[in-house]
């Protein structure tokens, strides 16, 4: 892989990060260093690690960064659930963000399978 921007999984992860920033901009100021920061950090980590995986020479290295991206997506999934249960995200916005997160996780799983077949 060369240009991460051509990957649908990166595009989906980037969309999720953008939507996360939009959604968390309405969170209370008291959450700025708490849930807002954690949710934004996990969302951006997904896209960033996918991008970094594209710069790796071997399938093993690529797979390691994709695995980190997948873990960040799971972390994001939890933070979204917490934000919804705390009443910071309404059900509709949670559904949209969760859907993007879920799609990204499924695509990452497929990429990880491919990367594991490519590693020596």
Helices and strands as residue ranges (DSSP letters): G 4-6, H 8-24, G 29-31, H 35-53, H 59-85, H 91-118
